[in-house]
Amino acid sequence: MQLPPTVTPRAFERLAEIGAADQGHALRVAVEGGGCSGFQYEIALDAPKDDDLVLEGSGQKVVVDAISLPFLSNAVIDFSEELIGARF
């Protein structure tokens, strides 16, 4: 059984801090073919599309397209902030 990805409260908090929803955007998480390197994640602020899976929390949205969804089954989308940088 494939379960959709989950989003941590910290990831939703960070989206709220940067004002994503205020601008009509959501965090888009996609998987792209990477050729010899395998798959690569693409993460960007984008407007939700009609066929996206929408994960909502704290007034914010994370969206995943139907093609990427099987590759993100059971994934956890988080935000971390460390000395080397901050990232989803």
C-alpha positions in Angstrom: 0.0 0.0 0.0 1.4 3.4 -1.0 0.9 6.1 1.5 1.3 9.8 0.6 4.2 11.7 2.0 3.8 13.4 5.4 4.9 17.0 6.2 6.4 17.9 9.6 5.0 20.8 11.6 8.5 22.5 11.2 8.2 22.4 7.4 4.7 24.0 7.6 6.1 26.6 10.1 8.9 27.5 7.7 6.5 28.0 4.8 4.5 30.3 7.0 7.6 32.3 8.0 8.5 32.9 4.3 4.8 33.8 3.5 4.3 31.2 0.8 0.5 31.0 1.1 0.3 34.8 1.3 1.7 34.9 -2.2 -0.6 32.1 -3.5 2.2 29.6 -3.5 2.8 26.1 -2.1 6.0 24.1 -1.7 6.1 21.8 -4.7 8.1 18.6 -4.2 8.7 16.6 -7.4 11.0 13.8 -8.6 12.8 14.2 -11.9 14.8 11.6 -13.9 18.4 12.3 -13.5 19.9 10.2 -16.2 23.1 8.4 -15.1 22.7 9.9 -11.6 19.3 8.4 -11.0 16.4 10.5 -9.6 16.7 14.0 -8.3 14.3 16.0 -6.1 13.0 19.3 -7.3 11.7 21.7 -4.6 10.3 25.0 -5.5 7.5 27.5 -4.5 4.8 27.1 -7.1 1.0 27.6 -7.6 -1.0 24.4 -7.0 -2.4 22.7 -10.1 -5.7 20.9 -10.4 -4.2 17.4 -10.5 -1.8 17.8 -7.6 -2.0 16.1 -4.2 -2.3 18.9 -1.7 -1.0 18.4 1.9 -2.2 21.2 4.2 -1.2 22.4 7.6 -1.0 25.7 9.5 -2.6 27.5 6.6 0.2 26.3 4.2 0.3 23.8 1.4 2.7 21.3 0.0 1.9 19.8 -3.4 3.0 16.7 -5.2 2.2 15.9 -8.9 0.7 12.6 -9.8 3.9 11.4 -11.6 6.1 12.0 -8.6 3.7 10.6 -6.0 4.7 6.9 -6.2 8.3 7.9 -5.7 7.5 9.9 -2.6 5.4 7.2 -1.0 5.9 7.2 2.8 8.4 10.1 2.6 8.7 12.7 5.3 9.1 16.3 4.1 10.9 18.3 6.8 12.9 21.6 7.2 16.3 21.6 8.8 18.5 24.5 9.8 22.2 23.8 10.5 25.5 25.5 10.4 26.0 24.4 6.8 22.7 25.8 5.6 18.9 25.5 5.8 16.8 23.3 3.5 13.6 21.3 3.0 
